[in-house]
Amino acid sequence: EITIDQPRVIPKPIEVYKRFIHRLPIQHSLTSLLEDRIYNLEAGYAGETYVDNFLKQIPFLRQHAILKDLHLPIHDSSYLQIDTLILTQKYLAILEIKNIRGKISFQRNPDQLIREINGEITAFKCPEQQIIRHAQKLTSLLNSLKIQLPVKNFIVFASTKTIVTQPPKLVRAVMGCDIATHINSLHALPDILSVTKFEHLLNYFTVNTTEFIPKPLSHIHPLDLKDIKKGLLCGKCFQFVEGNCSSCGTLKKTMQQQALEDWFYLYKETISNKECMEFLNLKDKHAASYLLRNSRLYPINNTKSRYYVIQKK
């Protein structure tokens, strides 16, 4: 019997954005935007972990896997990104988890999610259309693998303070505390995949999922490199240091890797030896070259014009 329930990892951008706030001058225009992003990401993560607890209560009959934060390339410019995917021999279930308080309604023409809380109205992207796109991409992927397996879709509301005044029409919306009931109802479906095919599909998902790295913030918001404080920043104490952190013991090597993450998430999708040396306040180009070669980066070009990009696996 194969049972896999992947642990859910705190989203990387939360850590990066918290560090980046300390790299910006006080009262920089981007600070409030980063604080909003951190709040939303943390709320989303809390909602997903809350629902994870109810998934643990489901008595699955045989082989099953609960995969978290899948990011699968479909082709060069298309990715499939799923919060939670349940794989069994009978079906695949996509869970789109939302942690939204207040009164919400699924509006049509155009498709939007409208939230009202304390008299304030906010519009969000439509999770119904989102999950429909996920299901279409997943079905297309299954077809390419010559696997016929029904795909079930659920929009799951984590907060008990969500009041759905107008539900979606095409996708079932459920409360997180009730998800076990809805998944249990799928147990009556017939087995379609053999154990071998189940294993092959599970292996495909786990081997091919990649790390999701958003576009650098500077591609969306004006950001001058001169505004960013350079050097090694401790991600726990948020102090700039030159070696290991004397306050908490965080290693210099760890902070160097975190500084590279800061660069890729926030400023640019490539980094050169010179940029690395200047951003991390390294002593010379040889120190930068050594660090870049020993990081999870991929070199482009073999000359003086060499630069590095992130390897997403």
C-alpha positions in Angstrom: 0.0 0.0 0.0 1.3 3.4 -1.0 0.3 6.4 1.2 2.0 9.7 0.8 1.0 13.0 2.5 3.6 15.6 1.7 4.4 18.2 4.4 3.5 21.7 3.4 6.4 24.1 3.2 6.2 27.8 4.2 6.1 29.7 0.9 9.6 31.0 0.1 8.5 34.5 -0.9 7.4 35.1 2.7 11.0 34.8 4.0 12.4 36.7 1.0 9.9 39.6 1.3 10.5 39.9 5.1 14.3 40.2 4.4 13.7 42.6 1.6 11.8 45.1 3.8 15.0 45.4 5.7 17.0 46.0 2.5 14.8 49.0 1.7 15.2 52.5 3.1 12.7 53.4 5.8 9.3 54.5 4.4 10.1 53.2 0.9 7.0 53.1 -1.3 7.4 49.3 -1.8 7.3 48.5 2.0 3.5 48.6 2.4 3.1 46.5 -0.8 5.5 43.9 0.6 3.7 43.9 3.9 0.4 43.2 2.1 1.9 40.4 0.2 3.4 38.8 3.3 0.0 39.1 5.0 -1.8 37.5 2.1 0.7 34.7 1.7 0.7 33.9 5.4 -3.1 33.9 5.4 -3.1 31.5 2.4 -0.6 29.2 4.1 -2.6 29.2 7.3 -5.7 28.2 5.4 -3.9 25.4 3.5 -2.5 23.9 6.7 -5.9 24.1 8.4 -7.4 22.1 5.5 -4.5 19.7 5.6 -5.6 18.7 9.1 -9.0 17.6 7.9 -7.4 15.7 5.0 -5.5 13.6 7.5 -8.9 12.3 8.9 -9.9 10.7 5.6 -9.8 6.9 5.6 -8.5 6.3 2.1 -9.1 2.7 1.0 -5.8 1.9 -0.8 -3.1 3.7 -2.6 -3.3 7.5 -2.4 -1.0 10.5 -2.4 -1.7 14.1 -1.2 0.7 16.4 -3.0 1.2 20.0 -2.0 2.2 23.1 -4.0 2.7 21.3 -7.3 4.2 23.4 -10.1 4.4 21.3 -13.3 5.6 22.5 -16.7 3.1 21.6 -19.4 5.2 23.1 -22.2 7.7 26.0 -22.6 5.4 28.8 -21.6 2.7 27.0 -19.6 2.7 25.7 -16.0 0.2 23.9 -13.9 0.1 25.2 -10.3 -2.0 23.4 -7.8 -2.4 24.0 -4.0 -3.4 20.5 -3.2 -3.8 17.4 -5.5 -5.1 14.1 -4.3 -4.2 11.1 -6.4 -5.9 7.7 -6.1 -6.5 4.8 -8.4 -10.1 6.1 -8.8 -9.7 9.9 -9.4 -7.6 13.0 -9.2 -9.0 15.8 -7.0 -7.9 19.4 -7.2 -8.4 21.5 -4.1 -8.2 25.3 -4.6 -8.0 26.6 -1.0 -9.1 30.1 -0.1 -8.8 31.8 3.3 -11.2 34.7 2.8 -13.4 36.1 5.6 -16.6 38.0 5.1 -19.5 37.7 2.6 -18.5 36.5 -0.8 -20.3 36.0 -4.0 -19.3 34.5 -7.4 -20.2 37.2 -10.0 -20.8 36.5 -13.7 -19.9 38.5 -16.8 -17.2 39.2 -15.9 -16.2 36.3 -13.6 -15.1 37.7 -10.3 -15.1 36.9 -6.6 -16.6 39.8 -4.7 -15.9 40.1 -0.9 -17.8 42.4 1.5 -16.4 42.8 5.0 -17.2 45.7 7.4 -18.9 47.6 4.5 -15.8 47.4 2.3 -16.1 45.6 -1.1 -13.1 44.0 -2.7 -12.8 42.1 -6.0 -10.6 39.1 -6.5 -9.7 36.9 -9.4 -12.3 34.2 -9.9 -11.2 30.9 -8.2 -13.8 29.0 -10.2 -12.2 30.0 -13.5 -8.8 29.3 -11.9 -9.6 25.8 -11.0 -11.3 25.1 -14.4 -8.1 26.1 -16.1 -6.1 23.8 -13.8 -8.4 20.9 -14.6 -8.1 21.5 -18.3 -4.3 21.6 -18.1 -4.3 18.5 -15.9 -6.6 16.6 -18.3 -4.4 17.6 -21.2 -1.3 16.3 -19.3 -3.1 13.0 -18.5 -4.0 12.6 -22.2 -0.4 13.1 -23.2 0.5 10.3 -20.7 -2.2 8.2 -22.2 -4.0 8.0 -18.8 -7.8 8.3 -18.5 -8.7 9.4 -15.0 -11.6 11.6 -13.8 -10.6 15.0 -12.4 -12.7 16.3 -9.5 -12.6 20.0 -8.5 -13.3 21.6 -5.2 -13.0 25.2 -4.0 -12.3 24.9 -0.3 -13.0 27.8 2.1 -10.7 27.5 5.1 -12.2 30.2 7.3 -15.4 29.4 9.2 -16.1 33.2 8.9 -16.7 32.9 5.2 -20.4 33.4 4.2 -21.1 32.4 0.6 -24.0 34.4 -0.6 -23.7 33.4 -4.3 -22.0 30.1 -4.9 -20.1 29.1 -8.0 -22.1 27.3 -10.7 -19.6 25.0 -12.3 -17.4 23.9 -9.3 -18.4 22.5 -5.9 -17.6 24.9 -3.1 -17.1 23.3 0.3 -16.0 24.4 3.8 -12.6 23.1 4.9 -14.1 21.3 7.9 -16.4 19.3 5.6 -13.8 18.3 3.0 -13.5 14.8 4.4 -17.2 14.1 3.7 -16.9 15.2 0.1 -13.7 13.2 -0.6 -15.2 10.1 1.2 -18.1 10.2 -1.3 -15.6 9.5 -4.1 -14.6 6.2 -2.6 -17.6 4.6 -4.4 -16.0 5.3 -7.8 -14.4 2.3 -9.5 -10.6 1.7 -9.6 -9.2 2.8 -13.0 -5.5 2.8 -12.5 -3.5 -0.4 -11.8 -1.0 -0.1 -8.9 1.8 0.1 -11.5 0.2 3.0 -13.4 -0.6 4.8 -10.1 3.1 4.5 -9.2 4.1 5.8 -12.6 1.8 8.8 -12.4 2.9 9.6 -8.8 6.5 9.4 -9.9 5.8 11.7 -12.8 4.3 14.4 -10.5 7.1 14.2 -7.9 10.0 14.1 -10.4 8.7 16.9 -12.7 7.4 19.4 -10.2 9.7 22.5 -10.1 10.1 25.4 -7.7 7.8 28.3 -8.5 9.8 31.6 -8.7 7.7 34.7 -9.3 8.9 37.4 -11.7 11.3 39.8 -9.9 9.5 42.6 -8.2 11.4 45.2 -10.2 9.7 43.9 -13.3 6.4 45.0 -11.9 7.2 47.9 -9.7 9.9 50.6 -10.2 12.9 49.7 -8.1 16.4 51.3 -8.3 19.3 49.1 -7.3 20.8 52.1 -5.6 17.9 52.0 -3.1 18.6 48.4 -2.0 21.0 47.9 1.0 23.7 45.5 0.0 25.6 42.9 1.9 24.7 39.9 4.1 21.5 40.2 6.0 20.6 37.7 8.8 17.1 36.3 8.0 16.4 35.8 11.8 17.8 38.9 13.4 17.5 41.2 10.3 20.9 42.7 11.0 23.6 43.2 8.4 26.7 41.3 9.2 30.1 40.4 7.6 30.5 36.8 8.8 28.4 34.4 10.8 25.7 36.1 12.8 27.0 36.6 16.4 23.4 37.0 17.8 21.8 33.8 16.5 24.6 31.8 14.9 23.2 31.8 11.4 26.1 30.8 9.1 27.7 33.2 6.6 27.1 30.5 3.9 23.4 30.5 4.6 23.1 34.2 4.4 25.0 34.3 1.1 22.5 31.9 -0.4 19.6 34.0 1.0 21.2 37.1 -0.5 21.2 35.4 -3.9 17.5 34.5 -3.5 16.8 38.2 -2.6 18.5 39.2 -5.9 16.5 36.8 -8.1 13.1 37.3 -6.4 13.4 41.1 -6.2 15.7 42.5 -8.9 16.7 40.4 -11.8 16.4 36.9 -13.4 20.1 36.7 -14.1 23.2 37.6 -12.1 26.8 38.2 -13.3 30.1 37.8 -11.3 30.4 41.6 -11.0 26.7 42.0 -9.8 27.2 39.2 -7.2 30.4 40.7 -5.9 28.8 44.2 -5.5 25.4 43.0 -4.1 27.0 40.7 -1.5 29.9 43.0 -0.7 32.4 40.2 -1.6 36.2 41.0 -1.5 36.9 40.2 -5.1 35.7 38.5 -8.3 37.2 35.2 -7.3 35.1 35.0 -4.2 32.0 35.8 -6.3 33.0 33.2 -8.9 33.5 30.5 -6.2 30.1 31.3 -4.6 28.2 31.3 -8.0 29.8 28.0 -9.1 28.8 26.4 -5.8 25.3 27.6 -5.7 22.2 26.0 -7.3 22.7 28.1 -10.4 23.1 27.4 -14.1 25.9 29.2 -16.0 25.2 30.8 -19.4 28.1 31.5 -21.8 31.7 30.5 -21.2 33.4 33.8 -21.7 33.6 37.1 -19.8 29.9 37.6 -20.6 29.0 34.6 -18.4 25.9 35.0 -16.2 23.9 32.7 -14.0 20.2 31.8 -13.7 18.3 29.7 -11.2 18.0 25.9 -11.8 14.4 25.3 -10.7 14.8 21.6 -9.9 
